[in-house]
Amino acid sequence: ELGLTFGTPGASGDPAAQPTPVQPFVLQVLNSQQMFYITNPDGRGGCAWASITGTVVGLDGVGVLGYGVHITGEDFDQTVATGSDSSAGPGGWEVQIGDAPREATYTVQLIDPSGSPASETYQVRTVDDCSRNIAAVRFIQVGGS
């Protein structure tokens, strides 16, 4: 990463004059929740599983490919490609975070193909419950290109 920033030619080096980075994706809110829980099917290991999954959908309603979802937590730091798990839905992805449900907090952030943030960071809580051992979120595009 070179950390290059592009400003207006001839503009002062005042950081306040720099354009604000556009972060055009947010987590969709459904029933006043930014996330929801799914039961892992028995055919996929049932309770011997914990993951975070989601979808990324553009303004046109089509799945967004070529982005990354950066997930961090205690002793956990992984980035997964959008579209890497089509069974999750449009622009779907999933990351296994353990082999049993547990209560923990992770952060998720969408990263664009150039490696820049495409969303704020969001907290995702996992729970110690076999019927809710997959935490799911849905990124939706609200601006940008």
Solvent accessible surface area in square Angstrom, and as a share of the most:
residue,aa,sasa,rsa
1,E,210,0.94
2,L,156,0.77
3,G,67,0.64
4,L,121,0.60
5,T,113,0.66
6,F,166,0.69
7,G,45,0.43
8,T,99,0.58
9,P,128,0.81
10,G,88,0.84
11,A,56,0.43
12,S,73,0.47
13,G,72,0.69
14,D,69,0.36
15,P,110,0.69
16,A,92,0.72
17,A,63,0.49
18,Q,73,0.32
19,P,94,0.59
20,T,116,0.67
21,P,101,0.64
22,V,103,0.59
23,Q,56,0.25
24,P,16,0.10
25,F,4,0.02
26,V,50,0.29
27,L,6,0.03
28,Q,51,0.23
29,V,83,0.48
30,L,86,0.43
31,N,145,0.74
32,S,96,0.62
33,Q,104,0.46
34,Q,76,0.34
35,M,29,0.13
36,F,92,0.38
37,Y,56,0.21
38,I,72,0.36
39,T,73,0.42
40,N,2,0.01
41,P,74,0.46
42,D,132,0.68
43,G,83,0.80
44,R,99,0.36
45,G,41,0.40
46,G,8,0.08
47,C,54,0.32
48,A,65,0.50
49,W,45,0.16
50,A,4,0.03
51,S,0,0.00
52,I,0,0.00
53,T,12,0.07
54,G,4,0.04
55,T,12,0.07
56,V,0,0.00
57,V,8,0.05
58,G,10,0.10
59,L,117,0.58
60,D,111,0.58
61,G,49,0.47
62,V,93,0.54
63,G,19,0.18
64,V,22,0.12
65,L,122,0.60
66,G,50,0.48
67,Y,37,0.14
68,G,9,0.09
69,V,0,0.00
70,H,54,0.24
71,I,0,0.00
72,T,37,0.22
73,G,25,0.24
74,E,137,0.62
75,D,147,0.76
76,F,41,0.17
77,D,105,0.55
78,Q,82,0.36
79,T,81,0.47
80,V,22,0.13
81,A,55,0.43
82,T,6,0.03
83,G,29,0.28
84,S,69,0.45
85,D,31,0.16
86,S,97,0.62
87,S,100,0.65
88,A,37,0.29
89,G,26,0.25
90,P,63,0.39
91,G,6,0.06
92,G,0,0.00
93,W,0,0.00
94,E,33,0.15
95,V,2,0.01
96,Q,83,0.37
97,I,21,0.11
98,G,24,0.23
99,D,106,0.55
100,A,51,0.40
101,P,15,0.09
102,R,101,0.37
103,E,122,0.55
104,A,21,0.16
105,T,63,0.37
106,Y,3,0.01
107,T,47,0.27
108,V,0,0.00
109,Q,29,0.13
110,L,0,0.00
111,I,30,0.15
112,D,36,0.19
113,P,98,0.62
114,S,95,0.61
115,G,41,0.39
116,S,50,0.32
117,P,56,0.35
118,A,2,0.02
119,S,0,0.00
120,E,102,0.46
121,T,84,0.49
122,Y,28,0.11
123,Q,130,0.58
124,V,0,0.00
125,R,125,0.46
126,T,9,0.05
127,V,12,0.07
128,D,102,0.53
129,D,46,0.24
130,C,61,0.37
131,S,61,0.39
132,R,101,0.37
133,N,6,0.03
134,I,9,0.04
135,A,1,0.01
136,A,3,0.03
137,V,3,0.01
138,R,81,0.30
139,F,0,0.00
140,I,45,0.23
141,Q,24,0.11
142,V,86,0.50
143,G,24,0.23
144,G,46,0.44
145,S,134,0.86
